[in-house]
């Protein structure tokens, strides 16, 4: 099992080969944006990138890895955008309204991404690498923005947390929001799921 979840590709000193890789990765990102795992195939990648299947195999070794890379990059970008929205949250908004806004935003982002894409990444990545020690580290991008937003909040409704405590709690909140979608649980995205998530955030983060 690998210790870390970095997905990389063989380096090449040839400029032409480097351009080929960039073109292929760009095509993979565009395919992933369409949020349909049925398109995560070598044939689709060949069509979108303009390179023959043989070229893809020679340059990448693993076609699957390029889609895992693209999904991971898209996920990290979504979390970065989410972290910015947390950092910019109105300082006069109490914890309950903050929780409602965060859950609604998270639900919308997950549904746009398509839970099937998230499940594709988890299933294929863990099959290849196992559960790496930093597998859930992408959630930590929310920790610092949250702590900053909480420290600036003027409503006296946010509990003071250490970085370690915030990391543990935010990971649990993210799993509570994400997992039902990824597991195909009928509760996913329902009013009941929303209420549970909001109530949990308030219980964990409020004074």
C-alpha positions in Angstrom: 0.0 0.0 0.0 1.3 3.5 -0.9 1.6 5.9 2.0 0.4 8.9 0.0 -2.3 9.4 -2.7 -0.2 11.4 -5.3 -1.0 10.3 -8.8 1.9 11.0 -11.1 3.1 10.2 -14.6 6.5 9.4 -16.0 8.5 12.5 -16.8 9.9 13.0 -20.3 12.7 15.4 -21.4 11.4 15.5 -24.9 9.3 18.6 -25.6 6.9 16.7 -27.9 6.3 14.0 -25.3 5.6 16.6 -22.7 3.1 18.3 -25.0 1.4 15.0 -25.6 0.9 14.5 -21.8 -0.5 18.0 -21.4 -2.9 17.4 -24.2 -4.1 14.1 -22.8 -4.5 15.5 -19.3 -6.5 18.4 -20.6 -8.8 16.1 -22.5 -9.2 13.9 -19.4 -10.2 17.0 -17.3 -12.8 18.0 -19.9 -14.3 14.4 -19.9 -14.5 14.3 -16.1 -16.2 17.7 -16.0 -19.1 16.0 -17.9 -19.5 13.9 -14.8 -20.3 10.6 -16.6 -18.0 7.7 -15.6 -19.2 5.7 -18.6 -17.0 8.1 -20.7 -13.9 7.3 -18.6 -12.5 5.0 -21.3 -9.4 4.9 -23.5 -11.6 5.3 -26.6 -13.2 8.5 -25.4 -9.8 9.8 -24.3 -8.3 9.0 -27.7 -11.2 10.8 -29.5 -11.1 13.9 -27.3 -7.3 14.2 -27.1 -6.7 13.5 -30.8 -4.1 10.8 -30.1 -4.2 7.2 -31.1 -4.8 4.5 -28.5 -1.3 3.2 -29.0 0.1 6.6 -28.2 -2.0 6.9 -25.0 -0.7 3.5 -23.8 2.9 4.3 -24.5 2.7 7.7 -22.8 0.6 6.8 -19.8 1.0 3.1 -19.1 -2.3 3.3 -17.3 -5.3 4.9 -18.9 -7.2 4.6 -15.7 -4.7 6.7 -13.8 -5.3 9.7 -16.0 -9.0 9.7 -15.1 -8.1 9.2 -11.4 -5.8 12.2 -11.7 -8.5 14.3 -13.3 -11.1 13.4 -10.8 -8.8 14.2 -7.9 -7.8 17.5 -9.4 -11.5 18.5 -9.9 -12.3 17.4 -6.3 -9.4 19.5 -4.9 -10.5 22.5 -6.9 -14.1 22.2 -5.6 -12.8 22.1 -2.1 -10.6 25.1 -2.7 -13.6 27.0 -4.0 -15.6 25.9 -1.0 -12.9 27.0 1.4 -12.9 30.5 -0.1 -16.7 30.7 0.4 -16.2 29.7 4.1 -13.5 32.3 4.6 -15.7 35.0 3.1 -18.8 34.2 5.2 -20.6 37.2 6.7 -19.2 37.9 10.2 -22.7 38.7 11.5 -24.2 35.4 10.6 -24.8 32.9 13.5 -23.7 29.3 13.5 -27.1 27.9 12.6 -27.4 30.0 9.4 -23.7 29.2 8.6 -24.5 25.4 8.9 -27.6 25.7 6.6 -25.6 27.6 4.0 -22.7 25.1 4.1 -24.9 22.0 3.8 -26.9 23.5 1.0 -23.8 24.5 -0.9 -22.2 21.0 -0.3 -25.3 19.2 -1.5 -25.4 21.3 -4.7 -21.7 20.7 -5.4 -22.0 17.0 -4.9 -25.0 16.6 -7.1 -23.3 18.7 -9.9 -20.2 16.5 -9.6 -22.3 13.3 -9.8 -21.8 10.9 -6.9 -21.0 8.2 -9.4 -17.8 10.0 -10.3 -16.8 10.2 -6.6 -17.6 6.5 -6.2 -15.5 5.7 -9.4 -12.5 7.4 -7.9 -12.8 5.8 -4.5 -13.4 2.3 -5.8 -10.6 2.4 -8.4 -8.1 4.3 -6.4 -8.3 2.2 -3.3 -8.2 -1.0 -5.4 -4.8 0.1 -6.7 -3.4 1.9 -3.7 -5.3 0.8 -0.7 -6.5 3.4 1.8 -3.5 5.7 1.9 -2.8 7.6 5.1 -3.6 10.9 3.5 -6.7 9.7 1.7 -9.0 12.1 3.6 -6.5 15.0 3.8 -8.3 16.9 1.0 -10.9 17.8 3.6 -8.3 19.7 5.6 -8.3 22.5 3.1 -11.4 23.7 4.9 -9.9 23.8 8.3 -7.9 27.1 8.2 -10.6 29.1 6.4 -13.1 27.8 8.9 -11.0 28.8 11.9 -10.4 32.3 10.4 -14.1 32.7 9.7 -15.0 31.6 13.2 -12.5 33.9 14.9 -13.9 36.9 13.0 -17.5 36.1 13.6 -19.3 38.6 15.7 -22.3 36.6 16.9 -20.6 34.7 19.8 -22.1 31.4 18.5 -19.0 29.7 17.2 -17.0 27.5 19.7 -13.2 28.1 19.9 -11.4 25.1 18.4 -7.7 24.1 18.0 -6.5 23.2 14.6 -6.4 19.5 15.5 -9.9 19.5 16.8 -11.2 21.4 13.8 -9.6 18.9 11.5 -11.2 15.9 13.2 -14.6 17.5 13.4 -14.6 18.9 9.8 -13.6 15.5 8.4 -16.5 13.9 10.3 -18.9 16.5 8.9 -17.7 16.0 5.4 -18.2 12.3 5.6 -21.7 12.8 7.0 -22.5 14.9 4.0 -20.7 12.9 1.3 -21.1 9.3 2.2 -24.9 8.9 1.7 -24.5 10.2 -1.9 -21.5 7.9 -2.6 -23.2 4.8 -1.1 -26.5 5.4 -3.0 -28.3 5.7 0.3 -31.9 6.8 -0.2 -31.5 9.5 2.4 -28.9 11.3 0.3 -29.9 14.9 -0.4 -33.3 14.6 1.3 -34.7 17.0 3.8 -33.9 14.4 6.5 -30.3 14.2 5.5 -30.1 18.0 5.3 -31.6 18.3 8.8 -29.2 15.7 10.3 -26.2 17.4 8.7 -27.2 20.9 9.9 -27.9 19.7 13.4 -24.6 17.8 13.6 -22.6 20.9 12.5 -24.4 23.0 15.2 -23.8 20.4 17.9 -20.1 20.0 17.0 -19.2 23.6 16.2 -21.5 25.9 18.3 -20.9 27.2 21.7 
